[in-house]
């Protein structure tokens, strides 16, 4: 089982090793067959695709495991980025481990690390949230835990949710530094960094693209107040 990272935007970011393996494997299991077919066509790769997710995953896992046990080579890809990162690929990989099927990871682009690198926030450690509530009240309840982290937090924003998310952060922590990365690796790529209040004002009347990644700076640790010794 080959776990292959694919581009997050520009199709030219597909690695040479990934291209070689996608040509060689017998089956490519993909979250989004149409997106994967466009990528393969760009590189003139012919492959047999099968759908993996978002529904009936358990049944698809069993079918793929049976094929692997029969000796077939299978590549697992996401619609973009690395499988498992905000993606149901873990179920197939865990099942392959149970069956002692060899697994090879072929690394590729990641929106999380690309946005974090461009943000300029210290990143010796960070937190990643790939799934957040879409309802505003549920999001407001979740946000305090996210904002309490002392390391940067990367949020992979679901389509249409970025503006709501920015507004909630600006309300809760208006001075917190943020970076909003849109359409990473595409010609329309943009990055805006500032306080939550500034960022929210900047995008208040803008429709952000579906491919939006938000990086929140970690909360600054409060220094202990020291009292001068008496005497």
C-alpha positions as CSV (number, residue, x, y, z in Angstrom):
1,X,0.0,0.0,0.0
2,X,1.5,3.3,-1.1
3,X,0.3,6.4,0.8
4,X,1.0,9.2,-1.7
5,X,0.9,12.9,-1.2
6,X,-0.6,14.9,-4.1
7,X,-0.5,18.7,-4.8
8,X,-2.6,21.1,-2.8
9,X,-3.0,23.4,-5.7
10,X,-0.5,23.5,-8.6
11,X,-0.4,20.1,-10.3
12,X,3.2,20.6,-11.0
13,X,4.0,19.9,-7.4
14,X,3.5,16.2,-7.8
15,X,6.9,14.6,-7.1
16,X,8.8,12.5,-9.6
17,X,8.6,9.5,-7.2
18,X,4.8,9.9,-6.9
19,X,4.4,10.1,-10.7
20,X,6.4,6.9,-11.1
21,X,4.4,4.9,-8.6
22,X,1.0,6.2,-9.9
23,X,2.0,4.8,-13.3
24,X,3.0,1.5,-11.8
25,X,0.3,0.6,-9.3
26,X,-2.7,-1.5,-10.2
27,X,-5.3,0.6,-8.4
28,X,-5.5,4.2,-7.2
29,X,-7.9,4.6,-4.3
30,X,-9.0,8.2,-4.2
31,X,-11.3,10.4,-2.2
32,X,-12.3,12.4,-5.3
33,X,-11.9,10.4,-8.5
34,X,-12.6,13.5,-10.7
35,X,-9.9,15.6,-9.0
36,X,-7.4,12.7,-9.2
37,X,-8.3,12.1,-12.9
38,X,-7.5,15.8,-13.7
39,X,-4.2,15.5,-11.9
40,X,-3.3,12.2,-13.7
41,X,-4.3,13.6,-17.1
42,X,-2.1,16.7,-16.5
43,X,0.9,14.3,-16.2
44,X,-0.3,11.9,-18.9
45,X,-0.7,9.1,-16.4
46,X,-3.1,6.3,-17.1
47,X,-4.4,4.5,-14.0
48,X,-7.3,2.5,-12.7
49,X,-9.2,4.6,-10.2
50,X,-11.6,3.5,-7.4
51,X,-13.5,5.7,-5.0
52,X,-12.5,5.7,-1.4
53,X,-14.9,7.8,0.7
54,X,-16.8,9.7,1.8
55,X,-19.5,7.1,2.2
56,X,-19.4,3.3,2.6
57,X,-15.8,3.4,3.7
58,X,-15.8,0.2,5.7
59,X,-17.0,-1.8,2.6
60,X,-14.4,-0.1,0.4
61,X,-11.7,-0.9,2.9
62,X,-12.5,-4.6,2.9
63,X,-12.4,-4.7,-0.9
64,X,-9.1,-2.9,-1.1
65,X,-7.6,-5.1,1.7
66,X,-8.7,-8.2,-0.2
67,X,-6.9,-6.9,-3.3
68,X,-3.8,-6.1,-1.4
69,X,-3.8,-9.6,0.2
70,X,-4.1,-11.1,-3.3
71,X,-0.9,-9.3,-4.3
72,X,-2.1,-6.1,-5.9
73,X,-0.3,-2.8,-5.4
74,X,-2.6,0.0,-4.3
75,X,-2.0,3.8,-4.1
76,X,-4.0,5.8,-1.6
77,X,-4.4,9.5,-2.4
78,X,-6.5,12.3,-1.1
79,X,-8.2,15.0,-3.2
80,X,-5.3,17.2,-2.2
81,X,-2.3,17.0,0.2
82,X,-1.4,14.0,2.3
83,X,-3.9,11.2,3.0
84,X,-5.1,11.0,6.6
85,X,-4.6,14.7,7.3
86,X,-8.3,15.8,7.6
87,X,-9.1,12.7,5.5
88,X,-10.5,9.2,6.1
89,X,-7.4,7.4,4.8
90,X,-6.4,6.2,8.3
91,X,-9.0,3.4,8.2
92,X,-7.4,1.7,5.2
93,X,-3.9,2.2,6.6
94,X,-4.9,0.8,10.0
95,X,-6.5,-2.2,8.3
96,X,-3.4,-2.8,6.3
97,X,-1.3,-2.7,9.5
98,X,-3.6,-5.4,11.0
99,X,-3.1,-7.6,8.0
100,X,0.7,-7.0,8.0
101,X,0.6,-5.5,4.6
102,X,3.7,-3.4,3.8
103,X,3.0,0.3,3.7
104,X,5.1,3.0,2.1
105,X,4.6,6.7,2.6
106,X,5.5,9.0,-0.3
107,X,5.5,12.5,1.2
108,X,4.0,15.5,-0.7
109,X,2.6,19.0,-0.2
110,X,0.6,19.9,2.9
111,X,-1.6,23.0,3.2
112,X,-0.9,23.0,7.0
113,X,2.9,23.2,6.8
114,X,2.9,25.5,3.7
115,X,0.7,28.0,5.5
116,X,2.6,27.7,8.8
117,X,5.9,28.3,7.0
118,X,4.6,31.4,5.3
119,X,3.0,32.8,8.5
120,X,6.3,33.5,10.2
121,X,5.1,32.3,13.6
122,X,7.5,30.2,15.6
123,X,6.7,26.5,14.8
124,X,8.9,24.2,16.8
125,X,5.5,22.7,17.7
126,X,2.0,23.4,16.4
127,X,-1.6,22.1,16.7
128,X,-3.8,21.1,13.7
129,X,-7.5,21.2,13.5
130,X,-8.9,19.7,10.3
131,X,-12.6,19.6,11.4
132,X,-14.5,22.3,13.2
133,X,-18.2,22.8,13.9
134,X,-20.1,24.7,11.2
135,X,-22.7,26.2,13.5
136,X,-21.7,29.5,15.0
137,X,-22.8,28.6,18.6
138,X,-20.9,25.3,18.5
139,X,-17.8,27.0,17.1
140,X,-18.0,29.7,19.8
141,X,-17.9,26.9,22.5
142,X,-14.9,25.2,20.9
143,X,-12.9,28.4,20.3
144,X,-11.6,29.0,23.9
145,X,-9.7,25.7,23.9
146,X,-8.2,26.5,20.5
147,X,-7.1,30.0,21.5
148,X,-5.6,28.7,24.8
149,X,-2.7,26.9,23.0
150,X,0.7,28.5,23.4
151,X,1.9,27.1,20.1
152,X,0.5,28.1,16.7
153,X,-2.8,26.5,15.6
154,X,-3.5,25.6,12.0
155,X,-7.1,25.4,10.9
156,X,-8.1,23.8,7.6
157,X,-11.3,25.9,7.0
158,X,-14.3,24.0,5.6
159,X,-15.8,25.7,2.5
160,X,-17.7,28.8,3.4
161,X,-16.7,28.8,7.1
162,X,-13.6,31.1,7.1
163,X,-15.5,34.4,7.5
164,X,-17.5,33.1,10.4
165,X,-14.4,31.7,12.0
166,X,-12.5,35.0,11.6
167,X,-15.4,37.0,13.2
168,X,-15.5,34.7,16.2
169,X,-11.8,35.0,16.8
170,X,-11.9,38.8,16.4
171,X,-14.7,38.9,19.0
172,X,-12.8,36.6,21.5
173,X,-9.2,37.7,20.9
174,X,-9.0,40.8,18.8
175,X,-5.3,41.3,19.3
176,X,-4.2,37.8,18.5
177,X,-2.0,37.6,15.4
178,X,-3.4,35.6,12.5
179,X,-2.3,34.6,9.0
180,X,-4.8,33.8,6.3
181,X,-3.5,31.8,3.4
182,X,-5.6,31.4,0.3
183,X,-5.1,29.2,-2.8
184,X,-1.7,28.0,-1.7
185,X,0.7,27.2,-4.7
186,X,-1.8,28.6,-7.3
187,X,-1.2,31.8,-9.3
188,X,-3.9,33.4,-7.2
189,X,-2.1,32.6,-3.9
190,X,-2.4,35.3,-1.2
191,X,-1.3,35.6,2.4
192,X,-2.5,38.3,4.8
193,X,-1.2,38.6,8.4
194,X,-2.3,40.9,11.2
195,X,-4.3,41.0,14.4
196,X,-7.6,39.2,14.4
197,X,-9.4,42.5,14.3
198,X,-7.4,43.8,11.3
199,X,-7.8,40.5,9.4
200,X,-11.6,40.4,10.1
201,X,-11.9,44.0,8.9
202,X,-9.8,43.2,5.8
203,X,-12.1,40.3,4.7
204,X,-15.4,41.6,6.0
205,X,-16.8,42.2,2.6
206,X,-14.9,39.5,0.7
207,X,-15.8,35.9,-0.3
208,X,-12.8,33.8,0.7
209,X,-12.0,30.8,-1.5
210,X,-12.7,27.3,-0.4
211,X,-9.0,26.6,-0.2
212,X,-8.3,28.8,2.9
213,X,-6.0,27.9,5.7
214,X,-5.9,29.9,8.9
215,X,-2.9,30.1,11.2
216,X,-3.4,31.5,14.7
217,X,-0.3,32.6,16.7
218,X,0.0,30.9,20.1
219,X,-1.1,32.6,23.2
220,X,1.7,34.5,24.9
221,X,2.6,33.0,28.3
222,X,1.9,35.4,31.0
223,X,4.9,36.3,33.1
224,X,4.7,35.8,36.8
225,X,4.7,38.9,38.8
226,X,7.6,39.0,41.3
227,X,7.4,40.7,44.6
228,X,10.5,42.5,45.9
229,X,11.9,41.1,49.0
230,X,11.3,43.0,52.2
231,X,14.2,44.0,54.4
